[in-house]
Amino acid sequence: MDVSRPPTRSADPSAPPKARSAPGAPPAAQGRLDWRELLQWLEADGLIDAAAGRYGWERCAHASGKLHALQRVALAGLKRLSDGRTLDLDVLTEWLAQRANLPYLRVDPLKVEISKIGDLMSTSYAERHRILPVAASTEAVTIATCEPFDRGWVPEMERMLRRPIELQVASPADITRYTVEFFNLARSVKHAQKNGSTGGVNQFEQLVELGRSGKTLDANDAGVVQVVDWLWQYAFEQRASDIHLEPRRDMGVIRFRIDGVLHTVYQVPGSVMGAMTSRVKLLGRMDVVEKRRPQDGRIKTRRPSGDEVELRLATMPTAFGEKLVMRIFDPDVVVRDMPALGFPAHEARDWQRLTHQPNGVILVTGPTGSGKTTTLYSTLKRLATEEVNVCTVEDPIEMVEPAFNQMQVQPAIDLSFAEGLRALMRQDPDIIMVGEIRDRETADMAVQAALTGHLVLSTLHTNDAPSSITRLLELGVPSYLASATLLGVLAQRLVRTLCPHCKQPDDAFDQEAFRAAVAPWKTQSEVRPYKPVGCVECRNTGYLGRIGLYELLSCSEALRALLVRSPELAPLRAQAIKDGMKPLRLAGAIKVAEGVTTLDEVLRATPDPQR
């Protein structure tokens, strides 16, 4: 026996027994995990050496006894021998799952059937056995546990549920957290449902149900308040950009938009959905009684960390009630620097040069959700110094920024973009941002503002940068005025970026398809791209986050002359490319070559430059 090792159980009753199973062998261990046992298993499996085992023993012995065995070992900060990676809680949990011959589960709240959890077991039962139901079907019930060798409860639960139980191993921190949150949510929904009728409200398809009280839910009901709080909390944690509350015939659906893709989160009874919508409308100072007309509102709240977040609200009447969309504006996301937005270095310099001009018109174009607001706010934030007066007219105000003087369009009192621009001209502005140029009157006012010495930034909805020029002309702006005032146009799109944790080189990449996509441009060498794989970090999508693709058109003297002489789209696009403009698809191809995204993402998001 090595005298430097901690004593064995035969010498010290407090020491753990020897490892009771080998990696990949059927679990012979029984009962709750012990940190001493875990350290011996780690050493037996070759993850740590004897010195690390002694160090871990000393650290774990002084840790809090209330912590789970895995958490105590994780706090020791041990390093894996093979690659030097820290044995944190996730790594240890995955290792334990392999040792127990069970699947490893990283709990994803968006994929857990929360509505069924409360019907399977009580909160106290789940807490007592350190388990969490995560899925249920007619064939089986999937339950996550952080005690894979403590299975005395399994036969009892199988008899109660009349279905087999499939065990998965999850982190004890996730088990503890989500047990409280999921069961509380299910309880809040049931509580809210008991206080109101289960029939749909304001549906086009009304069912006559006898024997129902007709009582409706109160927006201030405790259960409704808790469900709405949960909704926001999870939306912030899951990096959602939008929250959709969609009433349906039988059940209401809650969906999050994450990285441009919608995910179904939860289903609630129609009465609860109506009460949730009323609660949000109440907080957003909207007319709770009015359900026949679309409404807009906003809410300012805080993350659990204390950071402020703004939510823009929009309702729409549908066949089964009011649909509500909450767009989340996180200041850390909306206001970012150029590299974080995805600007290449040379285009970032050109954009900075354009935006520092004393006067002229700069347009940002792209479809809804392409990041125009983020680009404009990030640019204006840098320009809004104490020496400059920045004024905006928006519909609605996307995010309240103290550094700007912001005005909201109000059609009810005939305050349009044109009227707002006319009012701003009397406020001694240096820089003006117009939310959108929609009509000739607004376009004329923007041009006049540029001619009188103001820098005007605005948005248009066109496919690419050259199309914005012809769109201005179609609105009625004379070509000579467009030539005199237009500084440049920025077209942009958002594409999903590959998950850095799981992406792998794509050996089957079609080089010919890539060259066809970027034609007539040519690549100097073969592209070595990456492909999406999928892991727990990206919810097995292979993508994590989004980045911008940009097409910057700077109005050169040659293009201005062409604009006056022959303002047609094809010649304008050819001249812009000759002046150095890189089309959106070419910008995307560069991101593919850099291993940032995939060719499929680029082709989906960008228009064909040949058209």
SEDO-472924 format. One record per residue (C-alpha): residue in three letters; x, y, z. Coordinates in steps of 0.02 Angstrom, whole numbers, padded with zeros to 5 digits, always signed. Layout:
<rs>
ALAXYZ...
</rs>
This chain:
<rs>
MET+00000+00000+00000ASP+00062+00172-00045VAL+00078+00272+00117SER+00046+00435+00025ARG-00130+00384-00025PRO-00281+00417+00085PRO-00316+00266+00193THR-00434+00134+00130ARG-00601+00090+00211SER-00522-00053+00308ALA-00406+00069+00395ASP-00527+00216+00407PRO-00715+00194+00418SER-00743+00363+00335ALA-00647+00314+00179PRO-00742+00251+00026PRO-00746+00073-00033LYS-00653+00020-00187ALA-00725+00059-00356ARG-00874-00053-00381SER-00882-00056-00571ALA-00768-00030-00718PRO-00799+00088-00861GLY-00927+00016-00979ALA-00973-00124-00859PRO-01149-00146-00790PRO-01169-00042-00635ALA-01143-00145-00481ALA-01147+00003-00363GLN-01298+00036-00255GLY-01362+00189-00163ARG-01313+00372-00162LEU-01148+00433-00232ASP-01003+00472-00116TRP-00867+00597-00159ARG-00731+00481-00095GLU-00794+00345-00209LEU-00798+00463-00357LEU-00616+00509-00331GLN-00565+00327-00330TRP-00666+00295-00488LEU-00584+00443-00575GLU-00413+00374-00532ALA-00461+00198-00582ASP-00523+00260-00751GLY-00362+00355-00781LEU-00438+00529-00781ILE-00328+00586-00636ASP-00168+00522-00555ALA-00133+00483-00372ALA-00069+00658-00335ALA-00227+00736-00404GLY-00328+00611-00303ARG-00244+00667-00141TYR-00270+00849-00187GLY-00453+00817-00227TRP-00473+00723-00063GLU-00410+00873+00035ARG-00521+00997-00060CYS-00679+00891-00051ALA-00658+00856+00134HIS-00676+01041+00172ALA-00823+01073+00054SER-01000+01096+00113GLY-01088+00935+00161LYS-01250+00999+00080LEU-01175+00987-00094HIS-01201+00838-00207ALA-01050+00722-00223LEU-01022+00775-00404GLN-01028+00959-00355ARG-00900+00933-00218VAL-00779+00848-00338ALA-00810+00982-00470LEU-00761+01119-00346ALA-00592+01036-00326GLY-00544+01098-00500LEU-00455+00939-00553LYS-00378+00924-00727ARG-00404+00777-00845LEU-00240+00688-00880SER-00272+00661-01066ASP-00299+00842-01119GLY-00285+00951-00964ARG-00469+01000-00970THR-00546+01049-00805LEU-00661+00916-00734ASP-00809+01033-00710LEU-00985+00977-00667ASP-01038+00943-00847VAL-00883+00840-00886LEU-00901+00740-00726THR-01086+00708-00758GLU-01051+00646-00934TRP-00914+00532-00867LEU-01031+00465-00733ALA-01164+00429-00864GLN-01040+00324-00962ARG-00991+00230-00806ALA-01172+00194-00766ASN-01211+00140-00945LEU-01345+00273-00958PRO-01370+00416-01083TYR-01306+00587-01034LEU-01433+00728-01037ARG-01402+00914-01040VAL-01573+00979-00987ASP-01643+01096-01119PRO-01799+01186-01056LEU-01863+01207-01234LYS-01870+01019-01260VAL-01946+00968-01094GLU-02133+00930-01093ILE-02166+01039-00941SER-02355+01023-00955LYS-02344+00836-00916ILE-02223+00845-00771GLY-02348+00889-00635ASP-02456+00739-00679LEU-02316+00611-00660MET-02258+00640-00481SER-02258+00766-00341THR-02124+00895-00310SER-02076+00817-00143TYR-02055+00645-00223ALA-01943+00716-00359GLU-01838+00813-00234ARG-01823+00663-00117HIS-01754+00549-00253ARG-01661+00687-00349ILE-01753+00650-00511LEU-01841+00753-00644PRO-01965+00692-00776VAL-01918+00763-00946ALA-02028+00670-01071ALA-02180+00558-01070SER-02268+00454-01201THR-02386+00308-01205GLU-02237+00190-01220ALA-02118+00257-01086VAL-02072+00397-00967THR-01899+00475-00975ILE-01831+00531-00807ALA-01667+00622-00774THR-01569+00580-00617CYS-01407+00631-00535GLU-01403+00470-00433PRO-01387+00335-00566PHE-01353+00196-00440ASP-01499+00238-00326ARG-01640+00148-00417GLY-01748+00083-00275TRP-01890+00199-00327VAL-01896+00137-00509PRO-02007-00019-00485GLU-02129+00081-00380MET-02142+00220-00511GLU-02163+00095-00653ARG-02311+00016-00561MET-02390+00187-00531LEU-02364+00251-00709ARG-02397+00081-00790ARG-02255+00117-00910PRO-02070+00077-00913ILE-01949+00210-00855GLU-01798+00262-00959LEU-01661+00339-00851GLN-01540+00474-00907VAL-01402+00557-00807ALA-01407+00745-00785SER-01309+00871-00684PRO-01366+00888-00502ALA-01369+01077-00525ASP-01491+01059-00671ILE-01596+00933-00575THR-01612+01047-00424ARG-01648+01204-00525TYR-01772+01136-00649THR-01864+01030-00522VAL-01914+01189-00432GLU-01948+01291-00589PHE-02040+01161-00693PHE-02154+01102-00552ASN-02191+01280-00499LEU-02236+01325-00678ALA-02350+01175-00698ARG-02431+01217-00531SER-02455+01400-00583VAL-02538+01350-00747LYS-02657+01231-00657HIS-02696+01365-00527ALA-02731+01492-00663GLN-02840+01369-00758LYS-02946+01331-00604ASN-02988+01514-00585GLY-03062+01533-00759SER-03159+01442-00890THR-03076+01323-01009GLY-03170+01385-01162GLY-03090+01500-01290VAL-03114+01688-01278ASN-03163+01796-01426GLN-03153+01655-01550PHE-03237+01657-01719GLU-03284+01477-01687GLN-03389+01478-01529LEU-03449+01318-01447VAL-03603+01320-01338GLU-03555+01231-01178LEU-03688+01204-01045GLY-03649+01203-00861ARG-03497+01317-00873SER-03483+01467-00761GLY-03412+01581-00894LYS-03288+01653-00769THR-03134+01729-00851LEU-02959+01741-00782ASP-02893+01896-00700ALA-02731+01966-00773ASN-02669+01995-00596ASP-02703+01816-00540ALA-02552+01746-00447GLY-02537+01598-00564VAL-02542+01707-00719VAL-02411+01825-00647GLN-02294+01679-00611VAL-02315+01606-00786VAL-02275+01774-00869ASP-02123+01796-00757TRP-02064+01622-00804LEU-02091+01662-00987TRP-01978+01814-00984GLN-01845+01729-00880TYR-01829+01584-01001ALA-01833+01696-01152PHE-01685+01794-01085GLU-01589+01637-01039GLN-01619+01553-01207ARG-01560+01707-01306ALA-01731+01728-01386SER-01759+01878-01499ASP-01949+01861-01504ILE-02086+01783-01395HIS-02245+01727-01483LEU-02408+01696-01389GLU-02521+01613-01517PRO-02701+01564-01475ARG-02763+01407-01560ARG-02929+01314-01561ASP-02895+01202-01412MET-02729+01257-01336GLY-02623+01413-01344VAL-02444+01395-01405ILE-02292+01488-01337ARG-02145+01498-01457PHE-01972+01576-01449ARG-01872+01635-01599ILE-01690+01589-01570ASP-01558+01623-01702GLY-01697+01658-01827VAL-01786+01492-01799LEU-01949+01470-01702HIS-01956+01340-01561THR-02115+01283-01475VAL-02090+01305-01288TYR-02255+01268-01202GLN-02440+01241-01229VAL-02568+01318-01113PRO-02759+01315-01107GLY-02845+01453-01204SER-02907+01540-01047VAL-02730+01548-00976MET-02664+01613-01143GLY-02793+01753-01141ALA-02749+01799-00963MET-02563+01801-01005THR-02595+01917-01152SER-02698+02032-01041ARG-02561+02033-00911VAL-02429+02085-01037LYS-02545+02216-01113LEU-02578+02287-00940LEU-02392+02302-00905GLY-02364+02380-01077ARG-02498+02516-01045MET-02606+02452-01185ASP-02795+02449-01190VAL-02837+02283-01109VAL-03020+02292-01158GLU-02987+02324-01343LYS-02962+02157-01429ARG-03024+02198-01604ARG-02886+02313-01664PRO-02696+02288-01671GLN-02602+02379-01535ASP-02421+02423-01496GLY-02336+02445-01329ARG-02173+02423-01237ILE-02107+02359-01072LYS-01942+02391-00986THR-01884+02254-00869ARG-01726+02180-00797ARG-01633+02018-00814PRO-01597+01917-00656SER-01419+01988-00671GLY-01489+02166-00658ASP-01463+02219-00840GLU-01606+02316-00918VAL-01701+02241-01065GLU-01836+02320-01172LEU-01981+02226-01248ARG-02082+02294-01394LEU-02261+02227-01396ALA-02378+02203-01543THR-02550+02122-01541MET-02655+02058-01685PRO-02834+01990-01681THR-02847+01813-01748ALA-02986+01685-01766PHE-02954+01616-01591GLY-02907+01773-01496GLU-02766+01898-01485LYS-02594+01849-01547LEU-02454+01938-01454VAL-02273+01956-01509MET-02141+02025-01392ARG-01979+02078-01475ILE-01832+02081-01355PHE-01706+02221-01369ASP-01554+02184-01265PRO-01438+02338-01257ASP-01288+02222-01260VAL-01349+02150-01425VAL-01428+02302-01508VAL-01277+02415-01479ARG-01117+02327-01531ASP-00956+02370-01619MET-00924+02335-01802PRO-00820+02175-01784ALA-00954+02101-01670LEU-01085+02139-01803GLY-00983+02044-01933PHE-00914+02192-02032PRO-00754+02151-02128ALA-00614+02273-02088HIS-00616+02365-02255GLU-00806+02384-02258ALA-00804+02443-02077ARG-00682+02580-02128ASP-00790+02630-02278TRP-00946+02633-02169GLN-00860+02740-02039ARG-00804+02860-02177LEU-00981+02875-02244THR-01062+02903-02074HIS-00939+03041-02031GLN-00991+03147-02180PRO-01069+03314-02130ASN-01223+03293-02241GLY-01306+03172-02360VAL-01421+03021-02360ILE-01366+02846-02304LEU-01485+02701-02326VAL-01488+02531-02240THR-01591+02401-02329GLY-01647+02223-02297PRO-01801+02121-02251THR-01881+02119-02078GLY-01767+02039-01950SER-01606+02067-02048GLY-01523+02173-01914LYS-01553+02347-01984THR-01601+02416-01813THR-01444+02346-01734THR-01333+02424-01868LEU-01418+02594-01857TYR-01420+02602-01667SER-01240+02544-01654THR-01188+02677-01781LEU-01289+02818-01701LYS-01224+02772-01529ARG-01046+02804-01587LEU-01096+02966-01675ALA-01197+03036-01530THR-01063+03137-01442GLU-01094+03291-01333GLU-01055+03403-01483VAL-01187+03324-01594ASN-01378+03330-01589VAL-01449+03162-01644CYS-01636+03156-01676THR-01742+03009-01733VAL-01919+02982-01793GLU-01972+02799-01781ASP-02125+02689-01795PRO-02116+02627-01661ILE-01965+02677-01558GLU-01864+02516-01561MET-01764+02548-01405VAL-01760+02701-01292GLU-01584+02774-01297PRO-01546+02923-01184ALA-01412+02987-01303PHE-01543+03017-01441ASN-01694+03131-01455GLN-01825+03006-01511MET-01998+03040-01582GLN-02130+02909-01619VAL-02245+02915-01769GLN-02429+02929-01717PRO-02550+02910-01863ALA-02699+02945-01750ILE-02646+03127-01736ASP-02576+03138-01913LEU-02395+03130-01854SER-02315+03037-01999PHE-02132+03014-02046ALA-02143+03167-02158GLU-02223+03273-02022GLY-02097+03210-01896LEU-01954+03254-02012ARG-02028+03426-02039ALA-02034+03451-01850LEU-01857+03388-01825MET-01791+03514-01950ARG-01839+03650-01826GLN-01744+03565-01683ASP-01569+03610-01745PRO-01516+03428-01780ASP-01348+03372-01843ILE-01394+03190-01877ILE-01569+03128-01916MET-01626+02948-01917VAL-01790+02908-02006GLY-01862+02738-01963GLU-01916+02700-02141ILE-01942+02792-02305ARG-02113+02730-02362ASP-02181+02865-02475ARG-02133+03010-02584GLU-02166+03142-02452THR-02045+03060-02330ALA-01915+03035-02467ASP-01929+03218-02519MET-01909+03276-02340ALA-01756+03166-02315VAL-01675+03235-02473GLN-01716+03414-02421ALA-01640+03383-02250ALA-01481+03319-02332LEU-01474+03469-02449THR-01485+03588-02301GLY-01332+03516-02214HIS-01395+03366-02114LEU-01338+03186-02112VAL-01492+03076-02136LEU-01495+02888-02102SER-01645+02784-02148THR-01704+02612-02202LEU-01785+02540-02357HIS-01855+02368-02396THR-01764+02308-02552ASN-01668+02151-02598ASP-01497+02230-02620ALA-01405+02396-02616PRO-01422+02447-02801SER-01609+02415-02794SER-01625+02550-02660ILE-01570+02682-02784THR-01704+02633-02910ARG-01830+02622-02768LEU-01794+02805-02723LEU-01824+02853-02903GLU-01987+02754-02906LEU-02046+02850-02752GLY-02027+03010-02852VAL-01857+03078-02804PRO-01778+03161-02957SER-01620+03075-03015TYR-01517+03234-03001LEU-01567+03256-02818ALA-01532+03073-02780SER-01362+03093-02862ALA-01325+03251-02761THR-01376+03184-02590LEU-01353+02994-02584LEU-01189+02945-02499GLY-01208+02757-02495VAL-01320+02607-02466LEU-01291+02461-02348ALA-01384+02300-02383GLN-01376+02163-02252ARG-01435+01991-02201LEU-01415+01881-02049VAL-01353+01702-02061ARG-01331+01573-01926THR-01153+01538-01871LEU-01082+01365-01843CYS-01069+01306-01665PRO-00886+01322-01614HIS-00903+01174-01495CYS-00951+01042-01623LYS-00915+01102-01801GLN-00805+00989-01904PRO-00714+01004-02072ASP-00829+00960-02216ASP-00736+00833-02321ALA-00887+00810-02435PHE-00901+00994-02478ASP-00954+01026-02658GLN-00822+01142-02729GLU-00915+01156-02894ALA-01075+01213-02808PHE-00974+01342-02714ARG-00894+01410-02872ALA-01065+01416-02958ALA-01138+01511-02811VAL-01005+01648-02816ALA-00990+01660-03007PRO-00929+01763-03096TRP-00804+01787-02955LYS-00670+01655-02935THR-00581+01584-02784GLN-00393+01577-02784SER-00386+01410-02696GLU-00499+01269-02637VAL-00613+01315-02493ARG-00596+01213-02333PRO-00763+01241-02249TYR-00843+01166-02094LYS-01008+01077-02072PRO-01136+01078-01930VAL-01136+00927-01816GLY-01241+00963-01662CYS-01207+00957-01476VAL-01288+01005-01311GLU-01224+01183-01326CYS-01320+01216-01488ARG-01471+01101-01452ASN-01408+00982-01586THR-01439+01110-01723GLY-01256+01135-01766TYR-01279+01325-01760LEU-01253+01448-01619GLY-01286+01634-01642ARG-01298+01740-01800ILE-01185+01858-01894GLY-01215+01992-02024LEU-01176+01989-02210TYR-01152+02161-02286GLU-01157+02238-02459LEU-01092+02417-02454LEU-01120+02530-02604SER-01024+02694-02599CYS-01082+02823-02724SER-00930+02863-02832GLU-00925+03003-02960ALA-00947+02877-03100LEU-01102+02804-03018ARG-01175+02978-02987ALA-01152+03022-03171LEU-01233+02858-03221LEU-01377+02890-03102VAL-01418+03052-03192ARG-01386+02986-03367SER-01458+02808-03362PRO-01540+02763-03195GLU-01571+02579-03234LEU-01537+02439-03112ALA-01417+02331-03216PRO-01295+02472-03261LEU-01300+02538-03083ARG-01260+02366-03011ALA-01118+02340-03136GLN-01042+02509-03094ALA-01057+02478-02907ILE-00966+02312-02924LYS-00834+02397-03030ASP-00812+02525-02889GLY-00777+02385-02766MET-00947+02331-02699LYS-00951+02149-02644PRO-01125+02072-02665LEU-01210+01989-02517ARG-01182+01814-02585LEU-00996+01848-02608ALA-00987+01914-02429GLY-01072+01754-02374ALA-00949+01648-02474ILE-00806+01731-02380LYS-00888+01680-02216VAL-00904+01502-02282ALA-00719+01500-02328GLU-00677+01563-02154GLY-00775+01420-02075VAL-00902+01538-01995THR-01060+01475-02081THR-01117+01354-02216LEU-01155+01373-02401ASP-01337+01320-02374GLU-01361+01461-02249VAL-01288+01588-02370LEU-01393+01529-02517ARG-01550+01534-02410ALA-01521+01710-02346THR-01447+01804-02495PRO-01517+01852-02666ASP-01440+01794-02828PRO-01321+01931-02888GLN-01353+01883-03070ARG-01535+01935-03063
</rs>
